[in-house]
Amino acid sequence: MAAASAVSVLLVAAERNRWHRLPSLLLPPRFPGLFRTWVWRQRTMKYTTTTGRNITKVLIANRGEIACRVMRTARKLGVQSVAVYSEADRNSMHVDMADEAYSIGPAPSQQSYLSMEKIIQVAKTSAAQAIHPGYGFLSENMEFAELCKQEGIIFIGPPPSAIRDMGIKSTSKSIMAAAGVPVVEGYHGEDQSDQCLKEHAGRIGYPVMIKAVQGGGGKGMRIVRSEQEFQEQLESARREAKKCFNDDAVLIEKFVDTPRHVEVQVFGDHHGNAVYLFERDCSVQRRHQKIIEEAPAPGIKPEVRKKLGEAAVRAAKAVNYVGAGTVEFIMDSKHNFYFMEMNTRLQVEHPVTEMITGTDLVEWQLRIAAGEKIPLSQEEITLQGHAFEARIYAEDPSNNFMPGAGPLVHLSTPRADPSTRIETGVRQGDEVSVHYDPMIAKLVVWAADRQAALTKLRYSLRQYNIVGLHTNIDFLLNLSGHPEFEAGNVHTDFIPQHHKELLLSRKAAAKESLCQAALGLILKEKAMTDAFTLQAHDVAIAVTYNHDGSYSMQIEDKTFQVLGNLYSEEDCTYLKCSVNGVASKAKLIILENTIYLFSKEGSIEIDIPVPKYLSSVSSEGSQGGPLAPMTGTIEKVFVKAGDKVKAGDSLMVMIAMKMEHTIKAPKDGTIKKVFYREGAQANRHTPLVEFEEEESDKRESE
C-alpha cells in the first residue's frame, strides 16, 4: 500500500482526537449536514496515494493574495509553506506569512516569478515535495508542469497534457466538440496570414472576437465590429499576445452580443472521478476582465444548472483532468451555452464557490495532489445560499479604469467573520507595485439569498476605506446598487451600457459635508480661535466659535450650527458630528491637502486649495504633449520628430501594469521631439513627446 499523505494523516489524527466530540452548536451554521457527512467520510476513507509521496512542505510559486490564501490552508493542515519573492516584494505580506522565504531575482516577473529554473532550485533547496502555482504566472505553463514531473516534484495542478490541450484554444474547441460540449462558431486554423484571418472574419460575420490562441484573462483579446477596424485590432491583439504569452497566434470567433459569462468549477482526481461544484456568473467586466462575481448565477433554472455542470464534467474527463479547473461558457439570452475555454488552475473567484458549498478548494487541491479521491461525491455537494466577490483594484474608473500604483497610506477593512472574507496580500503601509497586477483585495460575502448577500456586500464595501491612491470601491458601490444589477440582469456589456449611471462625476460636496470636514479639521488641528475663514472646494466657510463648545459656520447665504468631537476606535479616528441637529458618524483622515470622510453613505474627499505657485504642471505636460499615465515600458513608437498628427492619432504603445496603453495625440499638431525609444522605461507623469499644436488651436486656447 502506498504511503499516506501528511495531509491525510493530519486530518485523521484531528478527527480521532477532536471532531467526533464537537458539539452541534460549533458546527458551521450553514452546512451542518454537509459537515457531518464530510467528517464521516474522514473516519471511513482509506488514505492511499498514487504518488507514494508525503506532502509536508509546499512551495507557493506566486505572490500577493493567492500566495497568502494557499498558506492559510497549508497552516490549517500543518503543512509548511515556502515563499518565493522578487526584490520588489522583499517586505510583502506573503513573505512574512511563510515558514521559509527565498529571493528569486529582480522585480520584472520574467526575471523572478516566471523563472522556472529559479523556482525549481528553491523547491530542491527547501526540500518542498510540492509546488502550488496559484493563478497567473506559471500556473498554466505546460513546460513548468513537465519540469516539476521530471524533477520528482508534485505539481499541484492538472497533468501537462491537459494544460496543453486546454491552453491552445483551437485544440480545446475540437476536443470539446468531440466530447459533446457545445462550441461557438469560429476559425481555429493554422494559417495565420492577415488575409486568411480577415476572410474568415467576413465569412463568420461581424462582430467577431479576436483571441490569442494561448490567451487568458482578457489578454490578447479584441472585439472587432467592422471590416474597417479589423487590421488595427488584429495587430494590437498580436502585440499583446506576444508580450504576455510569447506567441502571437490568434483565432477568430463569432461574437455573441450581450452574452453572459458563466463558468463551472470542476474537480478531477487520479482515480478517474470528476465532479462539478456549480456555476459562477462573471459577466460584469471591464477591459474583458472580471470585476465582480457571484455564485450561483442569477436566474438559472435547476435543469440548466445541471446541464452546465454535466457539460463541464464531460469537458474535464475528455482531457483526463486532475485537480481544480474552471470550464467557461458563453450564455445567450435564452440560456443556450457554448464552451469558451478551460482555465487549468484555481480561479481568482474560487471563494464564492467555497462559500456556497462549504468547501476549502485549496485543501481539495492538496489532498488530490497527494493521490486521494475527491472528498465528496456529486450527490453530496449541495448548494446553500448566495455569495458575491468584489475585486478591489488600484485603478481610476473615471479614467477608463486606468490601473495605478502607490502606497496604501490608510487601509481599513470590514471585520472578517464566517460570512465575510477579506482575501488580500497587502497591509496598511504597503505599496501597490507597478510591476504586478493592481488588485488590492477580494471582498467576499455570503447570505441566505441573493438580495441579502447584495445588501451585505454594499454594507461591507462602505467599510473598506483606502487612502493613498485611486480605487474602484465607489464604482463597485454604484454597480452593486444599480437596479438592473439588483434584478440579476447581467451581461458582459453591462458596464458600457450603463456607463453614465455607474461613472457619475463626483458631485460637489453638500454644505453639511463641508461643515463636517471643517469641524474635523478644526478639532484635528485644535484651532480654537474665536473666528476665522476656511477655504475648501472653492467655497469660503466662515467659522465662529461659540462659548458652549459649538461652532457657527456660514457657507454662502446659509448658517449651520455644528457640534462634535473626535474619538479613536481600532486605531482609526472618528468624527461624531451634529449639523443643525442631525447627528452622523464618519471616519476622518486628513492627508496633506485633502480631508477624507468615510461614512455609511459612502466616501467624500474635500480638497483644501494649494497656492497656484505650488501647483504641479498640468496633466497635458509642460510641452503641451501627453504624459505617461503610469510607469511602464515603451513598446511601440509610431511617430518621429517633424511628423504632423491629428487629434486621436496613435503616438506610441506603452506596457504597464500588465496592460497595453495606446497614447494618442490630444490635438492636431507637429511632433517636435520624441523623448523615448522602444524598450525604454518611462516614469509616471513624464512627457512622452514635445508637441506643438496648430496655430488655430493656439489662438482658440488663448
C-alpha positions as CSV (number, residue, x, y, z in Angstrom):
1,M,0.0,0.0,0.0
2,A,1.3,3.4,-0.9
3,A,2.2,5.8,2.0
4,A,-0.5,8.0,3.4
5,S,0.0,11.7,2.7
6,A,0.8,14.0,5.6
7,V,-2.3,16.0,4.8
8,S,-4.4,12.8,5.2
9,V,-2.6,11.7,8.4
10,L,-3.1,15.1,10.0
11,L,-6.8,15.0,9.1
12,V,-7.3,11.5,10.5
13,A,-5.4,12.5,13.7
14,A,-7.5,15.6,14.1
15,E,-10.7,13.6,13.6
16,R,-9.7,10.9,16.1
17,N,-8.8,13.5,18.8
18,R,-11.5,16.1,18.3
19,W,-14.0,16.1,15.5
20,H,-16.3,13.4,16.8
21,R,-16.6,15.2,20.1
22,L,-17.6,18.6,18.6
23,P,-21.0,19.7,19.9
24,S,-23.5,20.5,17.3
25,L,-23.5,24.2,18.1
26,L,-19.9,24.5,16.9
27,L,-20.7,23.1,13.5
28,P,-20.9,25.7,10.7
29,P,-24.5,27.0,10.8
30,R,-25.0,26.9,7.0
31,F,-23.7,23.4,6.5
32,P,-24.4,21.1,9.4
33,G,-25.5,18.2,7.3
34,L,-22.7,18.6,4.8
35,F,-20.1,19.0,7.6
36,R,-21.2,15.8,9.3
37,T,-21.2,13.9,6.0
38,W,-17.6,15.2,5.4
39,V,-16.5,14.2,8.9
40,W,-18.0,10.7,8.5
41,R,-16.0,10.3,5.2
42,Q,-12.8,11.2,7.1
43,R,-13.5,8.4,9.5
44,T,-14.1,5.7,6.9
45,M,-11.9,6.7,3.9
46,K,-8.7,4.8,3.2
47,Y,-5.8,7.2,2.8
48,T,-3.7,5.9,-0.1
49,T,-1.8,7.9,-2.6
50,T,-0.9,7.2,-6.2
51,T,2.3,9.2,-5.9
52,G,3.5,7.4,-2.8
53,R,4.7,10.9,-1.6
54,N,4.1,12.8,1.6
55,I,3.3,16.5,1.3
56,T,4.7,18.1,4.4
57,K,6.1,21.2,2.7
58,V,4.7,23.1,-0.2
59,L,6.3,25.9,-2.2
60,I,3.9,28.6,-3.5
61,A,5.2,29.8,-6.8
62,N,3.3,33.1,-6.7
63,R,2.9,36.3,-4.7
64,G,0.3,38.5,-3.1
65,E,-3.2,37.5,-2.3
66,I,-3.2,34.0,-3.7
67,A,0.1,33.1,-2.0
68,C,-1.4,34.1,1.3
69,R,-4.6,32.2,0.6
70,V,-2.7,28.9,0.0
71,M,-0.6,29.5,3.1
72,R,-3.6,29.8,5.3
73,T,-4.9,26.4,4.2
74,A,-1.4,24.9,4.5
75,R,-1.1,26.2,8.0
76,K,-4.5,24.8,8.9
77,L,-3.4,21.3,7.7
78,G,0.0,21.5,9.4
79,V,1.9,21.7,6.1
80,Q,4.9,24.0,6.0
81,S,4.9,26.8,3.3
82,V,7.8,28.1,1.3
83,A,7.5,31.6,-0.3
84,V,9.5,33.0,-3.2
85,Y,9.8,36.7,-3.8
86,S,11.2,39.3,-6.1
87,E,13.2,42.3,-4.9
88,A,10.1,44.4,-5.0
89,D,8.3,42.0,-2.7
90,R,11.0,41.7,-0.1
91,N,8.8,43.1,2.7
92,S,5.5,41.8,1.4
93,M,2.8,40.0,3.4
94,H,3.2,36.6,1.7
95,V,6.9,36.6,2.7
96,D,6.1,37.3,6.3
97,M,3.4,34.6,6.4
98,A,5.6,31.8,5.0
99,D,7.6,29.4,7.1
100,E,10.5,30.0,4.7
101,A,11.1,32.6,2.0
102,Y,13.7,32.8,-0.8
103,S,14.6,35.7,-3.1
104,I,14.4,34.8,-6.8
105,G,15.5,38.0,-8.6
106,P,14.6,41.5,-9.7
107,A,11.1,42.9,-9.9
108,P,10.2,42.1,-13.5
109,S,8.3,38.9,-13.5
110,Q,10.3,37.5,-16.4
111,Q,13.4,37.5,-14.1
112,S,11.6,36.3,-11.0
113,Y,8.1,34.7,-10.8
114,L,8.3,33.4,-14.4
115,S,11.8,31.9,-13.9
116,M,11.1,28.1,-13.9
117,E,14.7,27.2,-13.1
118,K,14.9,29.5,-10.1
119,I,11.7,28.2,-8.6
120,I,12.7,24.6,-9.1
121,Q,16.0,25.3,-7.4
122,V,14.2,26.8,-4.4
123,A,12.0,23.7,-4.2
124,K,15.1,21.5,-4.1
125,T,16.9,23.7,-1.6
126,S,13.9,23.9,0.7
127,A,13.1,20.2,0.3
128,A,9.5,21.0,-0.7
129,Q,7.7,18.0,-2.1
130,A,5.1,20.0,-4.0
131,I,4.6,23.3,-5.8
132,H,1.4,25.2,-5.8
133,P,1.4,27.7,-8.7
134,G,-1.6,29.8,-7.7
135,Y,-3.0,31.6,-10.7
136,G,-1.3,33.6,-13.3
137,F,2.5,33.4,-13.8
138,L,3.4,29.7,-14.3
139,S,0.0,28.2,-13.3
140,E,-1.0,27.2,-16.8
141,N,2.5,26.6,-18.2
142,M,2.8,23.1,-19.6
143,E,6.7,23.2,-19.6
144,F,6.7,24.1,-15.9
145,A,4.4,21.2,-15.0
146,E,6.5,18.9,-17.1
147,L,9.7,20.2,-15.4
148,C,8.2,19.5,-12.0
149,K,7.4,16.0,-13.1
150,Q,10.9,15.4,-14.3
151,E,12.4,16.7,-11.1
152,G,10.2,14.5,-9.0
153,I,8.2,17.4,-7.5
154,I,4.4,17.2,-7.2
155,F,2.8,19.9,-9.4
156,I,-0.5,20.9,-7.7
157,G,-2.5,21.1,-10.9
158,P,-3.5,19.0,-13.9
159,P,-1.2,16.9,-16.0
160,P,0.9,18.7,-18.6
161,S,-1.2,17.2,-21.4
162,A,-4.4,18.8,-20.0
163,I,-2.7,22.2,-19.8
164,R,-1.5,21.8,-23.4
165,D,-4.8,20.7,-24.8
166,M,-6.9,23.3,-23.0
167,G,-4.3,26.1,-23.3
168,I,-4.5,26.0,-27.1
169,K,-7.9,27.3,-27.9
170,S,-8.2,25.7,-31.3
171,T,-7.3,22.3,-29.9
172,S,-9.6,22.7,-27.0
173,K,-12.6,23.5,-29.2
174,S,-12.0,20.4,-31.2
175,I,-11.8,18.2,-28.1
176,M,-14.9,19.8,-26.7
177,A,-16.9,19.3,-29.8
178,A,-15.9,15.6,-29.9
179,A,-17.0,15.3,-26.2
180,G,-20.4,16.7,-26.9
181,V,-19.8,20.0,-25.3
182,P,-21.5,22.9,-27.2
183,V,-19.0,25.2,-29.0
184,V,-19.4,28.6,-30.7
185,E,-18.7,29.1,-34.5
186,G,-15.2,30.2,-35.4
187,Y,-11.8,29.8,-37.2
188,H,-9.1,27.9,-35.3
189,G,-6.8,27.1,-38.2
190,E,-3.0,27.2,-38.6
191,D,-3.0,29.7,-41.4
192,Q,-2.2,33.0,-39.6
193,S,-1.9,35.3,-42.6
194,D,-3.7,38.6,-42.3
195,Q,-5.7,37.8,-45.4
196,C,-6.8,34.4,-44.2
197,L,-8.0,35.7,-40.8
198,K,-9.8,38.6,-42.4
199,E,-11.6,36.4,-44.9
200,H,-12.8,34.1,-42.1
201,A,-13.9,37.0,-40.1
202,G,-16.0,38.2,-43.0
203,R,-17.4,34.7,-43.5
204,I,-18.4,34.3,-39.9
205,G,-19.9,37.8,-39.9
206,Y,-19.2,40.8,-37.8
207,P,-18.9,41.4,-34.9
208,V,-16.2,38.9,-34.3
209,M,-13.8,38.3,-31.4
210,I,-10.0,38.0,-32.0
211,K,-8.4,35.9,-29.2
212,A,-4.9,34.9,-28.5
213,V,-4.6,31.1,-29.0
214,Q,-2.5,30.9,-25.8
215,G,-4.6,33.6,-24.1
216,G,-6.4,34.0,-20.9
217,G,-7.5,36.8,-18.5
218,G,-8.6,39.0,-21.4
219,K,-5.1,39.4,-22.7
220,G,-4.7,39.4,-26.5
221,M,-8.5,39.7,-26.9
222,R,-10.2,42.3,-29.1
223,I,-13.8,42.8,-30.3
224,V,-14.0,43.8,-34.0
225,R,-17.3,45.3,-35.1
226,S,-16.5,46.1,-38.7
227,E,-14.1,45.2,-41.5
228,Q,-12.5,48.7,-41.4
229,E,-11.1,48.2,-37.9
230,F,-10.1,44.5,-38.3
231,Q,-6.4,45.1,-39.2
232,E,-5.7,47.6,-36.4
233,Q,-7.3,45.3,-33.8
234,L,-5.5,42.2,-35.2
235,E,-2.1,43.9,-34.8
236,S,-3.0,45.1,-31.3
237,A,-4.1,41.6,-30.2
238,R,-1.0,40.1,-31.6
239,R,1.3,42.5,-29.9
240,E,-0.3,41.9,-26.5
241,A,-0.4,38.1,-27.1
242,K,3.3,38.1,-27.9
243,K,4.1,40.1,-24.8
244,C,2.0,38.0,-22.4
245,F,2.4,34.5,-23.9
246,N,5.4,34.7,-26.3
247,D,3.0,33.5,-29.0
248,D,1.1,35.9,-31.3
249,A,-1.2,33.2,-32.9
250,V,-4.9,34.1,-32.8
251,L,-8.2,32.6,-33.5
252,I,-11.5,34.2,-34.8
253,E,-14.9,33.6,-33.2
254,K,-18.4,34.8,-33.6
255,F,-19.1,37.4,-31.0
256,V,-22.3,36.7,-29.1
257,D,-23.9,40.1,-28.5
258,T,-24.7,40.9,-24.8
259,P,-23.7,37.4,-23.6
260,R,-23.3,36.2,-20.1
261,H,-20.1,34.7,-18.9
262,V,-20.9,31.7,-16.8
263,E,-18.3,29.3,-15.6
264,V,-18.4,26.0,-13.7
265,Q,-15.9,24.8,-11.0
266,V,-14.8,21.3,-11.6
267,F,-12.5,18.9,-9.8
268,G,-10.9,15.7,-11.0
269,D,-8.7,13.1,-9.3
270,H,-6.1,10.5,-10.2
271,H,-8.8,7.7,-10.0
272,G,-10.9,8.9,-12.9
273,N,-13.5,10.7,-10.9
274,A,-14.8,14.2,-11.7
275,V,-17.4,16.5,-10.1
276,Y,-18.8,20.0,-10.5
277,L,-19.4,22.5,-7.7
278,F,-22.0,24.6,-9.5
279,E,-21.6,27.7,-11.5
280,R,-20.4,31.3,-11.1
281,D,-21.6,34.3,-13.0
282,C,-18.6,36.6,-14.0
283,S,-20.4,38.6,-16.7
284,V,-19.8,42.1,-15.3
285,Q,-16.3,43.0,-16.7
286,R,-14.2,46.0,-17.7
287,R,-11.3,45.6,-20.2
288,H,-12.5,41.9,-20.7
289,Q,-11.5,41.3,-17.1
290,K,-13.8,40.3,-14.3
291,I,-14.6,42.8,-11.6
292,I,-17.5,41.2,-9.6
293,E,-18.5,37.6,-9.5
294,E,-21.3,35.7,-7.8
295,A,-22.4,32.1,-7.2
296,P,-24.8,30.7,-8.2
297,A,-25.6,32.5,-11.4
298,P,-28.8,34.6,-11.1
299,G,-31.9,33.4,-12.9
300,I,-30.5,29.9,-13.9
301,K,-33.1,27.2,-13.6
302,P,-32.1,23.9,-11.9
303,E,-32.3,22.0,-15.2
304,V,-29.9,24.4,-16.9
305,R,-27.6,24.3,-13.9
306,K,-27.5,20.5,-14.1
307,K,-26.8,20.6,-17.9
308,L,-24.0,23.2,-17.3
309,G,-22.4,21.0,-14.7
310,E,-22.6,17.8,-16.6
311,A,-21.1,19.5,-19.7
312,A,-18.2,20.8,-17.6
313,V,-17.6,17.3,-16.2
314,R,-17.6,15.9,-19.8
315,A,-15.0,18.6,-20.7
316,A,-12.8,17.6,-17.7
317,K,-13.0,13.9,-18.4
318,A,-12.2,14.4,-22.1
319,V,-8.7,15.6,-21.1
320,N,-8.2,13.3,-18.0
321,Y,-8.3,16.3,-15.8
322,V,-6.9,16.3,-12.3
323,G,-7.3,19.0,-9.6
324,A,-9.2,22.3,-9.7
325,G,-10.3,23.7,-13.0
326,T,-12.9,26.0,-14.5
327,V,-14.9,25.4,-17.6
328,E,-16.0,28.8,-19.0
329,F,-19.2,29.2,-21.1
330,I,-20.8,32.0,-23.1
331,M,-24.5,32.0,-22.4
332,D,-27.1,33.9,-24.6
333,S,-30.4,35.5,-23.5
334,K,-32.2,32.1,-23.9
335,H,-29.7,30.3,-21.6
336,N,-28.1,28.4,-24.5
337,F,-24.5,28.0,-23.6
338,Y,-21.2,27.4,-25.6
339,F,-17.8,26.4,-24.5
340,M,-15.4,29.3,-24.4
341,E,-12.2,28.0,-22.7
342,M,-11.0,26.0,-19.7
343,N,-8.8,27.5,-17.1
344,T,-6.5,24.7,-15.9
345,R,-5.9,26.2,-12.5
346,L,-7.6,27.7,-9.4
347,Q,-9.6,30.8,-10.4
348,V,-9.4,34.2,-8.7
349,E,-13.1,33.9,-7.9
350,H,-13.0,30.5,-6.3
351,P,-14.0,31.8,-2.8
352,V,-17.7,32.3,-3.9
353,T,-17.9,28.6,-4.8
354,E,-16.4,27.7,-1.4
355,M,-19.0,29.9,0.4
356,I,-22.0,28.2,-1.3
357,T,-20.7,24.7,-1.0
358,G,-18.9,24.8,2.4
359,T,-15.6,23.5,1.0
360,D,-12.0,24.5,1.0
361,L,-10.9,24.1,-2.6
362,V,-7.2,24.6,-1.8
363,E,-7.4,21.8,0.7
364,W,-9.0,19.7,-2.0
365,Q,-6.1,20.5,-4.3
366,L,-3.6,19.4,-1.7
367,R,-5.5,16.2,-1.0
368,I,-6.0,15.3,-4.6
369,A,-2.3,16.1,-5.5
370,A,-1.3,13.6,-2.8
371,G,-3.4,11.0,-4.6
372,E,-6.6,10.9,-2.6
373,K,-10.0,10.6,-4.1
374,I,-12.3,13.6,-4.4
375,P,-13.7,14.2,-0.8
376,L,-17.3,14.3,-1.8
377,S,-19.5,12.6,-4.4
378,Q,-21.6,14.6,-6.8
379,E,-24.7,13.9,-4.7
380,E,-23.1,15.1,-1.5
381,I,-22.2,18.5,-2.9
382,T,-25.0,20.8,-2.1
383,L,-25.7,24.5,-2.9
384,Q,-26.6,26.8,0.0
385,G,-27.3,30.5,-0.2
386,H,-25.6,33.1,-2.4
387,A,-22.1,34.7,-2.4
388,F,-20.5,37.7,-4.1
389,E,-16.9,38.6,-4.7
390,A,-15.9,42.2,-5.4
391,R,-12.4,42.8,-6.6
392,I,-10.9,45.9,-5.2
393,Y,-8.4,47.4,-7.6
394,A,-5.9,50.3,-7.5
395,E,-7.4,52.0,-10.6
396,D,-9.3,55.1,-11.7
397,P,-12.8,54.2,-13.1
398,S,-13.3,57.8,-14.3
399,N,-10.1,57.5,-16.4
400,N,-11.1,54.3,-18.3
401,F,-10.1,52.2,-15.3
402,M,-6.5,53.2,-15.6
403,P,-4.6,51.0,-13.2
404,G,-2.4,52.7,-10.6
405,A,0.4,52.1,-8.2
406,G,1.5,53.7,-4.9
407,P,1.4,53.5,-1.2
408,L,-1.6,52.4,0.9
409,V,-1.4,55.3,3.3
410,H,-4.5,54.2,5.1
411,L,-6.2,50.8,4.8
412,S,-9.1,49.6,7.0
413,T,-11.5,46.8,6.1
414,P,-14.8,45.2,7.3
415,R,-14.3,42.7,10.1
416,A,-14.0,39.2,8.8
417,D,-16.5,36.6,10.0
418,P,-17.9,33.3,8.7
419,S,-19.9,35.1,6.1
420,T,-17.3,37.8,5.2
421,R,-13.9,37.1,3.8
422,I,-11.1,39.6,3.1
423,E,-8.7,37.9,0.6
424,T,-5.6,40.1,0.3
425,G,-1.9,40.2,0.2
426,V,-1.3,43.8,1.4
427,R,-1.4,45.8,4.6
428,Q,-1.6,49.4,5.6
429,G,1.8,51.0,4.6
430,D,2.4,48.5,1.8
431,E,2.7,49.7,-1.8
432,V,0.8,48.5,-4.8
433,S,3.7,47.8,-7.2
434,V,3.8,49.0,-10.8
435,H,5.3,45.6,-11.8
436,Y,2.3,43.4,-11.0
437,D,-1.5,43.2,-11.1
438,P,-3.1,46.2,-9.3
439,M,-5.6,44.1,-7.4
440,I,-5.6,45.1,-3.7
441,A,-8.1,42.6,-2.3
442,K,-11.2,40.5,-2.8
443,L,-14.2,41.2,-0.6
444,V,-16.3,38.0,-0.4
445,V,-19.7,37.9,1.3
446,W,-22.3,35.2,1.8
447,A,-26.0,35.3,2.8
448,A,-29.1,33.1,2.6
449,D,-30.3,34.6,-0.7
450,R,-29.1,36.9,-3.4
451,Q,-30.8,40.1,-2.1
452,A,-29.4,39.6,1.4
453,A,-25.9,38.9,0.0
454,L,-26.1,42.1,-2.1
455,T,-27.1,44.1,0.9
456,K,-24.2,42.7,2.9
457,L,-21.8,43.4,0.0
458,R,-22.8,47.1,-0.1
459,Y,-22.5,47.4,3.7
460,S,-19.1,45.9,3.6
461,L,-17.8,48.0,0.7
462,R,-18.6,51.1,2.7
463,Q,-16.4,49.8,5.4
464,Y,-13.5,49.2,3.0
465,N,-11.6,52.5,3.3
466,I,-8.4,53.3,1.4
467,V,-6.3,56.5,1.2
468,G,-3.2,57.0,-0.9
469,L,-4.3,56.0,-4.4
470,H,-7.4,55.7,-6.6
471,T,-9.6,52.7,-6.1
472,N,-12.8,51.3,-7.6
473,I,-14.7,51.0,-4.3
474,D,-17.2,53.8,-5.1
475,F,-17.7,52.3,-8.5
476,L,-18.4,48.9,-7.0
477,L,-21.0,50.6,-4.7
478,N,-22.7,52.2,-7.7
479,L,-22.6,48.9,-9.6
480,S,-23.9,46.8,-6.8
481,G,-26.7,49.3,-6.2
482,H,-27.8,49.6,-9.9
483,P,-31.4,48.5,-10.3
484,E,-30.5,46.2,-13.3
485,F,-27.8,44.5,-11.3
486,E,-30.1,44.1,-8.4
487,A,-32.5,42.4,-10.7
488,G,-29.8,40.0,-11.9
489,N,-29.9,41.3,-15.5
490,V,-26.2,40.9,-16.0
491,H,-24.2,40.5,-19.2
492,T,-20.7,41.4,-20.5
493,D,-21.8,44.7,-21.9
494,F,-23.3,45.8,-18.6
495,I,-20.7,48.5,-17.8
496,P,-20.6,50.1,-21.2
497,Q,-24.4,50.0,-21.4
498,H,-24.8,51.7,-18.0
499,H,-21.7,53.8,-18.2
500,K,-23.3,57.1,-17.3
501,E,-25.1,55.9,-14.2
502,L,-22.1,53.9,-13.0
503,L,-19.5,56.6,-13.6
504,L,-21.3,59.6,-12.3
505,S,-18.9,62.5,-12.0
506,R,-18.2,63.4,-8.4
507,K,-20.8,65.8,-7.2
508,A,-19.9,69.0,-5.3
509,A,-19.8,68.2,-1.6
510,A,-23.0,69.1,0.2
511,K,-22.8,72.0,2.6
512,E,-23.4,69.7,5.5
513,S,-20.4,67.6,4.4
514,L,-18.3,70.8,4.2
515,C,-19.3,71.6,7.8
516,Q,-18.3,68.1,8.9
517,A,-14.9,68.5,7.1
518,A,-14.3,71.9,8.6
519,L,-15.1,70.6,12.1
520,G,-12.8,67.6,11.6
521,L,-10.0,69.9,10.5
522,I,-10.6,72.3,13.4
523,L,-10.6,69.5,16.0
524,K,-7.7,67.7,14.5
525,E,-5.6,70.9,14.3
526,K,-7.0,72.2,17.6
527,A,-7.8,75.6,16.0
528,M,-9.8,77.2,18.7
529,T,-9.7,81.0,17.8
530,D,-13.0,82.9,18.0
531,A,-13.5,83.5,14.3
532,F,-11.7,82.6,11.1
533,T,-12.3,81.5,7.5
534,L,-11.6,78.2,5.8
535,Q,-11.4,77.6,2.1
536,A,-12.5,74.2,0.7
537,H,-13.8,73.2,-2.7
538,D,-13.5,76.9,-3.8
539,V,-16.1,77.7,-1.1
540,A,-15.4,80.0,1.9
541,I,-16.5,78.7,5.3
542,A,-16.8,81.5,7.9
543,V,-16.4,79.8,11.3
544,T,-17.3,81.4,14.6
545,Y,-16.5,79.6,17.9
546,N,-19.4,79.7,20.4
547,H,-18.5,79.5,24.1
548,D,-20.8,76.5,24.6
549,G,-18.3,74.5,22.5
550,S,-20.3,74.6,19.3
551,Y,-19.5,76.4,16.1
552,S,-21.5,78.6,13.7
553,M,-20.5,78.0,10.1
554,Q,-21.7,80.2,7.3
555,I,-21.4,79.0,3.7
556,E,-22.7,81.4,1.2
557,D,-26.1,82.6,2.5
558,K,-26.8,79.7,5.0
559,T,-25.7,79.3,8.6
560,F,-25.1,75.9,10.3
561,Q,-24.8,75.1,14.0
562,V,-22.1,72.4,14.3
563,L,-21.1,70.4,17.3
564,G,-19.0,67.3,17.7
565,N,-15.9,65.5,18.9
566,L,-13.2,63.1,17.8
567,Y,-12.6,59.7,19.3
568,S,-10.4,56.7,18.4
569,E,-11.6,53.2,17.7
570,E,-9.4,50.3,16.4
571,D,-6.5,52.7,15.6
572,C,-8.8,54.9,13.5
573,T,-10.0,58.5,14.2
574,Y,-13.8,59.0,14.0
575,L,-15.8,62.3,13.9
576,K,-19.1,62.3,15.8
577,C,-20.9,65.4,14.5
578,S,-24.2,67.2,14.6
579,V,-25.1,69.7,11.9
580,N,-28.3,71.6,12.7
581,G,-29.4,68.8,15.0
582,V,-28.7,65.9,12.5
583,A,-26.2,63.6,14.0
584,S,-23.7,61.5,12.0
585,K,-20.5,59.4,12.4
586,A,-17.7,59.3,9.9
587,K,-14.1,58.0,9.8
588,L,-11.8,61.0,9.4
589,I,-8.4,61.1,7.7
590,I,-6.5,64.2,6.8
591,L,-3.6,63.7,4.4
592,E,-1.6,66.6,3.0
593,N,-4.2,68.9,1.5
594,T,-7.2,66.5,1.5
595,I,-9.8,65.7,4.1
596,Y,-11.3,62.2,3.7
597,L,-14.7,61.3,5.3
598,F,-15.9,57.7,5.2
599,S,-19.5,57.1,6.4
600,K,-22.4,54.7,5.8
601,E,-23.4,56.9,2.8
602,G,-20.0,56.4,1.1
603,S,-16.8,58.4,0.9
604,I,-16.2,62.1,0.4
605,E,-12.9,63.8,-0.5
606,I,-12.6,67.5,0.2
607,D,-9.6,69.4,-1.1
608,I,-8.0,72.3,0.7
609,P,-6.7,74.5,-2.1
610,V,-3.0,74.9,-2.6
611,P,-1.5,78.2,-3.7
612,K,-1.0,78.3,-7.5
613,Y,2.7,78.7,-7.3
614,L,2.9,75.3,-5.5
615,S,0.7,73.5,-8.0
616,S,2.2,70.9,-10.2
617,V,2.3,71.1,-14.0
618,S,-1.0,70.5,-15.9
619,S,-1.9,67.0,-16.9
620,E,-1.2,67.8,-20.6
621,G,2.5,68.3,-19.9
622,S,4.9,71.1,-20.0
623,Q,5.3,71.0,-23.8
624,G,1.5,70.5,-24.3
625,G,2.0,66.9,-25.2
626,P,0.7,63.7,-23.4
627,L,2.2,62.4,-20.2
628,A,2.9,58.8,-19.3
629,P,-0.2,57.6,-17.5
630,M,2.0,55.5,-15.2
631,T,5.4,54.0,-15.0
632,G,5.9,51.4,-17.8
633,T,7.8,50.3,-20.9
634,I,7.5,51.9,-24.3
635,E,6.5,49.0,-26.6
636,K,6.0,50.8,-29.9
637,V,6.6,54.3,-31.2
638,F,4.6,55.4,-34.3
639,V,5.9,58.9,-34.8
640,K,9.2,60.8,-35.2
641,A,10.2,64.5,-35.0
642,G,8.6,66.6,-37.7
643,D,5.5,64.3,-38.1
644,K,2.2,66.1,-38.4
645,V,-0.6,64.4,-36.4
646,K,-4.3,64.8,-36.0
647,A,-6.2,64.6,-32.7
648,G,-6.6,61.0,-31.7
649,D,-3.8,59.7,-33.8
650,S,-1.8,56.9,-32.1
651,L,1.7,58.1,-30.9
652,M,3.0,55.1,-29.1
653,V,2.1,52.0,-27.2
654,M,3.0,51.6,-23.6
655,I,3.0,48.4,-21.5
656,A,2.3,49.0,-17.8
657,M,0.5,47.0,-15.0
658,K,0.3,44.0,-17.4
659,M,-1.8,46.2,-19.8
660,E,-1.3,47.8,-23.2
661,H,-2.0,51.5,-23.3
662,T,-2.2,53.4,-26.6
663,I,-1.0,57.0,-26.2
664,K,-2.9,59.4,-28.6
665,A,-2.4,62.9,-29.8
666,P,-4.5,65.4,-27.7
667,K,-4.9,67.9,-30.6
668,D,-3.8,68.5,-34.2
669,G,-0.1,69.5,-34.3
670,T,3.5,68.6,-35.1
671,I,5.8,66.3,-33.1
672,K,8.9,68.4,-32.2
673,K,10.7,65.7,-30.3
674,V,10.1,62.1,-29.1
675,F,11.6,61.5,-25.7
676,Y,11.6,57.7,-25.6
677,R,12.7,54.9,-27.8
678,E,11.1,51.4,-28.0
679,G,12.1,49.3,-25.0
680,A,12.8,52.4,-22.8
681,Q,11.2,52.8,-19.3
682,A,9.1,56.0,-18.8
683,N,8.1,57.2,-15.3
684,R,4.6,58.2,-14.4
685,H,3.6,61.8,-15.5
686,T,6.7,62.4,-17.5
687,P,6.3,64.0,-21.0
688,L,6.5,61.4,-23.8
689,V,6.8,63.8,-26.8
690,E,7.3,67.5,-27.3
691,F,4.2,68.6,-29.1
692,E,3.5,71.8,-31.0
693,E,-0.2,72.4,-31.6
694,E,-1.6,74.1,-34.7
695,E,-1.7,77.9,-34.7
696,S,-5.5,77.9,-35.0
697,D,-5.8,75.8,-31.8
698,K,-3.3,78.0,-30.0
699,R,-5.4,81.1,-30.8
700,E,-8.6,79.4,-29.7
701,S,-7.0,78.4,-26.4
702,E,-5.8,82.0,-25.9
